[in-house]
Amino acid sequence: MEQDHFLYQTNMAHYALLDQDNIVINIIVGNDETDEIDWEKIYEDNTGLKCKRTSYNTFGGEHRQGGIPFRKNYASYGHSYDENRDAFIPPKPYESWILDEETCLWIPPIPDPSVEGDYYFWNEETVSWERIPDDVVAEYMRNLEEMRRQNP
């Protein structure tokens, strides 16, 4: 009977498979959790890996469609699962960046100064934002437009 439920379940959910260090090594689409069936446990038993459900619509502790956020962020390859926070956390992009406990996202020690029309990149060596010159941005935009024309 349980096998029939497994084969014909129509509500889907995403699950992260974790290695021994709680790093996400795969994302699978599976059955939605119910009160009767613990799919995390079933997928753990079948794969031999720790399995945690993840919400495709959760980012930075907010649900994009107004629902209830789940585990702070949608899991992705290389993210870590923190058992104490019950959260998926992306890899730290720079040594100087700090984990925001509310969102479980990494934030720079200095806020991004970008405004409409100006673009910046993070320079870890100087621990600061550097403005990208207008000619570099213009060339990038031209190349992007050309790629879009060639690959509609």
SULRA-V927706 format. One record per residue. RES is the residue in one small letter. SS is DSSP state (H for helix, E for strand, - for the rest). OMEGA is omega in degrees with one decimal (* if undefined). D_CENTER is the distance of its C-alpha to the mean C-alpha in Angstrom with 2 decimals. Layout:
[[RES/SS/OMEGA/D_CENTER] [RES/SS/OMEGA/D_CENTER]]
This chain:
[[m/-/-179.6/35.00] [e/H/179.5/31.50] [q/H/177.0/31.09] [d/H/179.4/32.05] [h/H/179.8/29.40] [f/H/-175.8/26.80] [l/H/-172.2/28.08] [y/H/178.7/28.46] [q/-/-177.8/25.61] [t/-/178.7/24.41] [n/-/-176.4/21.53] [m/E/176.7/18.29] [a/E/177.2/15.17] [h/E/-179.4/12.18] [y/E/176.7/12.41] [a/E/173.5/10.87] [l/E/-171.2/13.78] [l/E/173.2/14.13] [d/-/-176.3/16.75] [q/-/178.3/19.40] [d/-/-178.5/17.43] [n/-/174.9/14.50] [i/E/-179.3/12.27] [v/E/178.8/10.27] [i/E/177.3/12.72] [n/E/173.7/12.39] [i/E/177.6/11.01] [i/E/172.6/14.05] [v/E/-177.9/15.31] [g/E/-178.8/17.90] [n/E/177.3/20.11] [d/-/177.2/19.41] [e/-/173.2/20.46] [t/-/177.3/24.02] [d/-/-175.7/26.50] [e/-/-171.9/28.41] [i/-/177.4/25.90] [d/-/-175.9/23.28] [w/H/176.1/21.06] [e/H/-178.9/18.90] [k/H/179.6/22.31] [i/H/180.0/23.49] [y/H/174.2/20.57] [e/H/-178.5/20.97] [d/H/-177.1/24.68] [n/H/-177.1/24.38] [t/H/-174.7/21.98] [g/-/-180.0/23.09] [l/-/173.6/19.53] [k/E/-175.9/17.88] [c/E/177.9/15.88] [k/E/177.6/13.63] [r/E/179.7/12.83] [t/E/-177.8/9.47] [s/-/179.3/9.59] [y/-/-175.6/8.54] [n/-/-178.8/9.93] [t/E/176.9/8.51] [f/E/177.4/7.03] [g/-/178.3/8.95] [g/-/178.5/11.13] [e/E/176.8/12.35] [h/E/-174.0/12.70] [r/-/-179.4/13.02] [q/-/176.7/16.16] [g/-/179.1/17.79] [g/-/179.8/17.24] [i/-/179.3/16.50] [p/-/-174.6/13.03] [f/-/176.3/11.93] [r/-/171.5/10.50] [k/-/-176.2/9.13] [n/-/172.2/5.39] [y/-/-179.7/4.37] [a/-/175.8/4.61] [s/-/179.8/4.71] [y/-/178.6/8.09] [g/-/175.1/9.17] [h/-/174.9/7.02] [s/E/174.7/9.86] [y/E/179.3/10.97] [d/E/-176.8/13.46] [e/-/-179.0/16.27] [n/-/179.6/18.06] [r/-/-172.0/15.37] [d/-/-172.4/14.13] [a/E/169.9/10.54] [f/E/-175.8/7.38] [i/E/178.5/7.38] [p/-/177.0/6.22] [p/-/178.8/9.60] [k/-/-174.9/12.26] [p/-/-179.1/13.17] [y/-/-178.3/16.76] [e/-/-175.4/19.13] [s/-/-176.7/20.28] [w/-/-171.3/17.05] [i/E/178.7/16.83] [l/E/173.9/14.35] [d/E/-175.5/14.61] [e/-/-179.2/15.46] [e/-/-175.1/15.02] [t/-/-172.5/11.45] [c/-/172.8/10.27] [l/E/179.2/9.31] [w/E/179.3/11.77] [i/E/179.7/14.65] [p/-/178.7/17.66] [p/-/177.4/21.01] [i/-/-178.5/22.48] [p/-/177.3/21.06] [d/-/-177.2/20.34] [p/-/-174.3/23.77] [s/-/172.2/22.81] [v/-/-179.4/24.92] [e/-/176.8/25.64] [g/-/176.8/27.04] [d/-/-179.7/26.22] [y/-/-177.7/23.38] [y/E/171.1/22.58] [f/E/-179.2/20.84] [w/E/175.9/20.30] [n/E/-176.7/23.12] [e/-/-179.6/22.49] [e/-/-179.1/26.15] [t/-/-177.4/27.47] [v/-/-178.5/24.56] [s/E/174.6/24.81] [w/E/175.9/23.72] [e/E/-178.3/25.89] [r/E/175.9/26.75] [i/-/-178.0/26.46] [p/-/-177.2/30.00] [d/H/-178.0/30.79] [d/H/177.4/32.17] [v/H/177.7/28.98] [v/H/-179.3/26.94] [a/H/178.8/29.71] [e/H/178.0/29.76] [y/H/-179.0/26.01] [m/H/176.8/26.42] [r/H/179.8/29.47] [n/H/178.7/27.74] [l/H/179.0/24.84] [e/H/177.8/27.50] [e/H/177.3/29.47] [m/H/178.3/26.60] [r/H/178.7/26.08] [r/H/-178.0/29.84] [q/H/-177.7/29.96] [n/-/-176.3/27.06] [p/-/*/27.32]]
